[in-house]
Amino acid sequence: MSQKAQRAALIGFDCLIPKRLMKMLEEGGLENFRRFMQEGSYIPEGYNLPTVTPPSWATICTGAYPRTHGVEDYYYYHEGQSLEYKFTSQAFGSDIVTAETIWDSWDKAGKKCIVVNYPMSWPSHMQHGVMVMGQGLSPAESRWPLHGNEHKEFLASESVISTEFYPMGVQGHFDDAKDWENLPDDMDEPLDMSVTIHFKEGVEPVRDQRWHLLAWQSGDEGYDRITLAPEKDFNKAFCTLRLKEWSEPIEHDFVIDQDGRTEKGVFRAKLMELSDDAEDFKLYISGIAGRTKFIAPAEAASQIDFSKQITANDIGLVAYLHGIIDTETVCELVEFHSEWIWNTASSLLAANPDWDLFYMHSHPIDWFYHGWLSDLDSKDEKVRQAAEKMERHIYTVEDRLLGRLMDCMGDDTVICCCSDHGATPMGPILNTAHALKEAGLCSYEPKKSENYWDIYEESEGFNFILDVSKSQAVPQRYMFVYVNLKGKYPGGIVEPEDYESVRTKIIDALLDYRHPDTGERPVLLAVRREDANVFGMGGAQAGDVVYVLKPEYMAEHGYGLPTGESGCGSLKNLLMFRGPNIKKGYVYPRPRWLADIVPTFCYLTGNPIPADAEGAPIYQIMEDPNLVR
């Protein structure tokens, strides 16, 4: 008779596409993913809807479908607010999850759970466990209840110091160096620049600092070194860098504006550009990684050495999109991000050897696909090969993390390795508001924004400002359209008795609409809210109409059925198990849903199942499906 697993662990890789993983495995490498499959069971058809981050991870930790756990989109609509898109928030707070999580269920039974960077988990409600902030995509950041793509970090986000202007940095120029102490005697014609660094996106705003830069020559071929210092003293410099060189992790004191306390933070700098006359200069400054306020209980922070890693939030994607860093630097930031995750997870596992449940999430693959997935389908061989090289690098980094975690979990742990959704290359974007406007149902104007985080919205069909006072129908978030009812929503204009007729018009407008670029219908299906119950949606957070796009009309993911395939991409998710009572080298032949992970864990370990779980144990991957007799 097979033994029960002593512990359970969930290792989540956001947006890992099984189709892409299998292609790379066929080409060689990724030995830890290969080992996992050989030692466990693999489910090629993993499903969840909607195919977007918060709802999927909420399903993975509750075993409930979105209509039940209350998270039905990347964004969250606040009841009573205007239906305008700008009033929705990124759905990352644990308090909006209306189904019990596996860790809360096990915590009530006295089990010790460790949760690291898991979306939808923060704030923690556990009494016995340890949680590292999961209120966004990256460690130590919060996106709840913020608008658009706004985020806040402990301590601050990335920046740049340059002779050019960038919206996320500071601009300056070099002049003859003055008032520096301890300069080497042989330093020839040094130049300096002093700038005020404004630390952006802090959860708790960080006080500005005055930093100083020195450009100097190590030889006779022009300026080729940059020294960065907190004061004009060469001996106290943060670092001295050559072109394309990273600093070591720099630990420094930062002052919190609100109460004046000092917090330790760690960052790295990379010299991206320096001309021989120092007229063209660009220094990338990573986000400032803090060490407090994002761990519960707070004293658990003492179990982790935070002095040598940076969180590298978003792996520099926004900086790349603004032309500050290159793809090589992005790949290096992936390494830094992974090391932070591994250092934190391994430290907590070692400090808490009596742990019963481990849940973690890693996001670099998703960031990569948002930036470069379409390049993988490029007809330009050079572009395609460059994207494939990046993709393999990032999967290799995640493969190393997977192997490390597998090795430290032990043979008595049942492990699920999964992703929350897949992705498809960028297609012709559907502006849902335009489809409704053509049917006379809504009114809008194009959006113009100087917020550098809004760069995402240009690719997702959200770059419009809707006039609610002139709209019977309001498109909102990824898959919803609302009937703008009078008396229910601010600015509502539809009489209650006209609700059903307007809803019918919305469905007709979506299904009849032909995309101006292709002449084809981009909408695969459009149904009433209550009809969406059949695929796990249609709860309180759904609009009056729920619609789904054909996969070739999407901006990577979020709008389509999990069966969607387009180009090199797929919306299916990774789903595989390894450990006690799991068949080895087995490929499950039918689809399964992410809601089945939690019941499978609970069955294999004999631990409590969360109160609202709706999935089922995957008996077919078990050596002994009658484990409970």
Backbone hydrogen bonds, N-H to C=O, Kabsch-Sander energy under -0.5 kcal/mol:
donor,donor_aa,acceptor,acceptor_aa,energy
5,A,604,L,-2.2
6,Q,412,D,-2.4
7,R,412,D,-1.4
8,A,356,D,-2.0
9,A,414,V,-2.3
10,L,358,F,-3.1
11,I,9,A,-0.5
11,I,416,C,-2.9
12,G,10,L,-0.6
12,G,360,M,-2.0
13,F,418,C,-2.8
14,D,12,G,-0.6
14,D,362,S,-2.8
16,L,13,F,-1.7
20,R,17,I,-0.7
21,L,17,I,-2.5
22,M,18,P,-2.9
23,K,19,K,-1.4
24,M,20,R,-2.1
25,L,21,L,-2.5
26,E,22,M,-2.1
27,E,23,K,-1.2
28,G,24,M,-0.9
28,G,25,L,-0.6
34,R,30,L,-2.1
35,R,31,E,-2.5
36,F,32,N,-2.4
37,M,33,F,-2.1
38,Q,34,R,-2.3
39,E,35,R,-2.2
40,G,36,F,-0.6
40,G,37,M,-0.6
41,S,577,F,-2.7
42,Y,586,Y,-3.0
43,I,575,L,-2.7
46,G,44,P,-0.9
46,G,573,N,-0.8
47,Y,592,R,-2.2
51,T,560,G,-0.6
52,V,50,P,-2.1
56,S,52,V,-1.4
57,W,53,T,-2.4
58,A,54,P,-2.2
59,T,55,P,-1.9
60,I,56,S,-2.2
61,C,57,W,-1.3
62,T,58,A,-0.9
62,T,59,T,-0.5
63,G,59,T,-2.8
67,R,536,G,-2.8
68,T,65,Y,-2.0
69,H,65,Y,-2.4
70,G,66,P,-1.8
72,E,70,G,-0.6
76,Y,89,S,-3.7
78,H,76,Y,-0.5
79,E,77,Y,-0.7
81,Q,78,H,-2.2
87,F,84,E,-2.0
88,T,85,Y,-2.0
89,S,76,Y,-2.3
90,Q,143,R,-0.5
90,Q,146,L,-2.3
91,A,74,Y,-3.1
92,F,90,Q,-1.8
94,S,122,W,-2.5
96,I,93,G,-1.4
97,V,94,S,-1.4
98,T,69,H,-2.4
98,T,96,I,-0.6
102,I,61,C,-2.8
105,S,101,T,-2.1
106,W,102,I,-2.6
107,D,103,W,-2.4
108,K,104,D,-1.7
109,A,105,S,-0.7
109,A,106,W,-0.6
110,G,107,D,-1.9
111,K,106,W,-2.3
113,C,111,K,-0.6
114,I,357,L,-2.9
115,V,130,V,-2.5
116,V,359,Y,-2.8
117,N,115,V,-0.5
117,N,132,V,-1.2
118,Y,132,V,-0.6
120,M,92,F,-0.7
121,S,118,Y,-1.4
121,S,134,G,-1.2
122,W,134,G,-1.9
130,V,113,C,-2.4
131,M,296,A,-2.9
132,V,115,V,-3.0
133,M,294,F,-3.3
135,Q,141,E,-0.7
141,E,138,S,-0.9
142,S,152,K,-3.0
143,R,135,Q,-2.8
146,L,143,R,-1.4
148,G,88,T,-0.5
150,E,147,H,-2.2
152,K,142,S,-2.3
153,E,201,E,-3.7
154,F,140,A,-2.4
155,L,153,E,-0.7
156,A,288,I,-1.5
157,S,200,K,-2.3
159,S,285,I,-3.0
161,I,283,L,-2.5
162,S,170,V,-2.2
163,T,281,F,-2.1
164,E,281,F,-0.5
169,G,166,Y,-1.8
170,V,160,V,-2.6
172,G,162,S,-2.1
175,D,192,D,-2.1
177,A,190,P,-2.3
181,E,232,K,-2.0
187,M,184,P,-1.5
189,E,187,M,-0.6
191,L,215,A,-2.7
192,D,175,D,-3.0
193,M,213,L,-2.1
195,V,211,W,-2.5
197,I,195,V,-0.7
197,I,209,Q,-3.3
198,H,196,T,-0.6
199,F,197,I,-0.7
200,K,198,H,-0.8
203,V,153,E,-2.7
206,V,199,F,-0.6
207,R,255,V,-3.3
209,Q,197,I,-1.5
211,W,195,V,-2.6
211,W,209,Q,-0.7
212,H,229,A,-2.9
213,L,193,M,-3.1
214,L,227,T,-2.3
215,A,191,L,-2.8
216,W,214,L,-0.5
216,W,225,R,-2.1
223,Y,276,D,-2.7
224,D,216,W,-1.7
225,R,216,W,-1.7
226,I,241,L,-2.1
227,T,214,L,-2.5
228,L,239,C,-2.4
229,A,212,H,-2.8
233,D,231,E,-2.7
234,F,181,E,-2.6
236,K,233,D,-1.8
237,A,234,F,-1.1
238,F,228,L,-2.5
239,C,228,L,-1.5
241,L,226,I,-2.9
244,K,271,L,-3.2
245,E,242,R,-1.9
247,S,269,A,-2.7
250,I,267,F,-3.2
251,E,249,P,-0.6
252,H,265,G,-2.6
254,F,263,E,-2.7
256,I,261,R,-2.8
257,D,205,P,-2.4
260,G,256,I,-2.2
263,E,254,F,-3.5
265,G,252,H,-2.4
266,V,289,A,-2.0
267,F,250,I,-1.9
270,K,284,Y,-2.2
271,L,245,E,-1.7
272,M,270,K,-0.9
272,M,282,K,-2.0
273,E,282,K,-1.8
275,S,280,D,-2.3
278,A,275,S,-1.8
281,F,279,E,-0.6
282,K,273,E,-2.4
283,L,161,I,-3.0
284,Y,270,K,-2.7
284,Y,282,K,-0.5
285,I,159,S,-2.5
286,S,268,R,-2.8
286,S,284,Y,-0.5
288,I,156,A,-1.6
289,A,266,V,-3.1
289,A,287,G,-0.7
290,G,154,F,-2.6
290,G,288,I,-0.6
296,A,131,M,-2.5
300,A,297,P,-2.1
301,A,298,A,-1.7
302,S,299,E,-1.4
303,Q,300,A,-1.9
304,I,301,A,-1.7
306,F,304,I,-0.9
315,I,312,A,-2.1
316,G,313,N,-1.1
317,L,314,D,-2.7
320,Y,316,G,-2.6
321,L,317,L,-2.8
322,H,318,V,-1.4
323,G,320,Y,-2.1
324,I,319,A,-2.9
325,I,319,A,-0.6
330,V,326,D,-1.8
331,C,327,T,-2.3
332,E,328,E,-1.7
333,L,329,T,-2.4
334,V,330,V,-1.8
335,E,331,C,-1.4
336,F,332,E,-2.0
337,H,333,L,-2.8
338,S,334,V,-2.5
339,E,335,E,-2.2
340,W,336,F,-1.9
341,I,337,H,-2.1
342,W,338,S,-2.9
343,N,339,E,-2.8
344,T,340,W,-2.3
345,A,341,I,-3.0
346,S,342,W,-2.8
347,S,343,N,-1.7
348,L,344,T,-2.1
349,L,345,A,-2.5
350,A,346,S,-2.2
351,A,347,S,-2.1
352,N,348,L,-1.2
355,W,352,N,-1.5
356,D,112,K,-3.4
357,L,112,K,-1.6
358,F,8,A,-1.9
359,Y,114,I,-2.4
360,M,10,L,-1.8
361,H,116,V,-1.3
362,S,12,G,-2.2
366,D,14,D,-0.6
366,D,363,H,-0.7
367,W,363,H,-1.7
368,F,364,P,-2.5
369,Y,365,I,-2.4
370,H,366,D,-2.1
371,G,367,W,-1.3
371,G,368,F,-0.6
372,W,368,F,-2.9
373,L,369,Y,-1.7
375,D,372,W,-0.6
376,L,372,W,-0.9
376,L,373,L,-1.2
377,D,374,S,-1.3
378,S,375,D,-1.5
381,E,379,K,-0.8
384,R,380,D,-2.6
385,Q,381,E,-2.7
386,A,382,K,-1.9
387,A,383,V,-2.0
388,E,384,R,-2.4
389,K,385,Q,-2.1
390,M,386,A,-1.9
391,E,387,A,-2.8
392,R,388,E,-2.6
393,H,389,K,-2.1
394,I,390,M,-2.5
395,Y,391,E,-2.6
396,T,392,R,-2.4
397,V,393,H,-2.1
398,E,394,I,-2.2
399,D,395,Y,-2.5
400,R,396,T,-2.1
401,L,397,V,-1.9
402,L,398,E,-2.6
403,G,399,D,-2.5
404,R,400,R,-2.3
405,L,401,L,-2.3
406,M,402,L,-2.7
407,D,403,G,-2.3
408,C,404,R,-1.5
409,M,405,L,-1.2
410,G,406,M,-0.9
413,T,410,G,-1.1
414,V,7,R,-2.6
415,I,413,T,-0.6
415,I,578,R,-3.5
416,C,9,A,-2.8
417,C,415,I,-0.5
417,C,576,M,-2.5
418,C,11,I,-1.9
418,C,416,C,-0.5
419,S,574,L,-1.9
422,G,571,L,-1.2
423,A,570,S,-2.1
424,T,556,E,-2.5
427,G,554,M,-2.0
430,L,553,Y,-0.6
431,N,429,I,-0.6
432,T,430,L,-1.0
434,H,431,N,-1.0
435,A,431,N,-1.5
436,L,432,T,-2.0
437,K,433,A,-2.4
438,E,434,H,-2.3
439,A,435,A,-0.7
440,G,437,K,-1.9
441,L,436,L,-2.9
442,C,436,L,-0.5
445,E,465,I,-2.4
447,K,463,N,-2.1
452,Y,450,E,-0.6
454,D,451,N,-1.9
455,I,452,Y,-0.9
456,Y,453,W,-1.3
457,E,454,D,-0.6
458,E,454,D,-0.8
459,S,456,Y,-1.6
460,E,457,E,-1.3
462,F,457,E,-1.3
463,N,457,E,-0.6
464,F,462,F,-2.3
465,I,445,E,-3.7
466,L,464,F,-0.6
467,D,443,S,-2.8
468,V,466,L,-1.1
470,K,467,D,-1.6
471,S,468,V,-1.6
472,Q,441,L,-1.9
472,Q,470,K,-0.5
473,A,441,L,-2.4
474,V,482,Y,-2.4
476,Q,480,F,-2.6
480,F,476,Q,-1.1
481,V,545,V,-1.9
482,Y,474,V,-2.6
484,N,472,Q,-3.0
484,N,482,Y,-0.6
485,L,483,V,-2.1
486,K,494,V,-3.2
488,K,485,L,-1.1
489,Y,485,L,-1.8
492,G,489,Y,-2.4
493,I,484,N,-1.8
494,V,484,N,-2.7
495,E,493,I,-0.5
498,D,495,E,-2.2
499,Y,496,P,-1.6
502,V,498,D,-2.4
503,R,499,Y,-2.4
504,T,500,E,-2.3
505,K,501,S,-1.8
506,I,502,V,-2.2
507,I,503,R,-2.2
508,D,504,T,-2.5
509,A,505,K,-2.7
510,L,506,I,-2.4
511,L,507,I,-2.4
512,D,508,D,-2.4
513,Y,509,A,-1.2
515,H,520,E,-3.3
518,T,515,H,-0.5
519,G,515,H,-3.2
524,L,522,P,-0.5
524,L,548,V,-2.4
525,L,548,V,-1.5
527,V,546,V,-2.8
529,R,544,D,-2.0
531,D,528,R,-0.9
532,A,528,R,-1.1
532,A,529,R,-1.1
533,N,530,E,-1.1
534,V,531,D,-1.3
535,F,532,A,-1.6
536,G,533,N,-1.8
537,M,532,A,-2.1
542,A,539,G,-1.7
545,V,481,V,-2.2
546,V,527,V,-2.7
547,Y,479,M,-2.6
548,V,525,L,-2.6
549,L,559,Y,-2.2
550,K,522,P,-2.8
553,Y,550,K,-2.2
554,M,551,P,-1.1
556,E,424,T,-0.6
556,E,554,M,-1.0
557,H,555,A,-2.1
564,G,561,L,-2.1
566,S,569,G,-1.5
569,G,566,S,-2.3
570,S,423,A,-1.6
571,L,564,G,-2.7
573,N,46,G,-2.2
574,L,16,L,-0.6
576,M,417,C,-1.6
577,F,41,S,-2.2
578,R,415,I,-2.1
579,G,39,E,-0.6
582,I,579,G,-1.9
583,K,621,I,-3.2
585,G,37,M,-0.8
585,G,40,G,-1.1
586,Y,40,G,-1.4
588,Y,42,Y,-2.7
588,Y,586,Y,-0.6
592,R,45,E,-2.2
594,L,47,Y,-2.2
596,D,593,W,-2.2
597,I,594,L,-1.6
600,T,596,D,-1.7
601,F,597,I,-2.4
602,C,598,V,-2.6
603,Y,599,P,-2.3
604,L,600,T,-2.4
605,T,601,F,-1.6
606,G,602,C,-1.5
607,N,602,C,-1.0
613,A,610,P,-1.5
614,E,63,G,-3.6
615,G,63,G,-1.7
615,G,595,A,-0.6
619,Y,617,P,-1.5
621,I,618,I,-1.4
622,M,619,Y,-1.9
623,E,581,N,-1.7
627,L,624,D,-0.8
629,R,627,L,-0.7
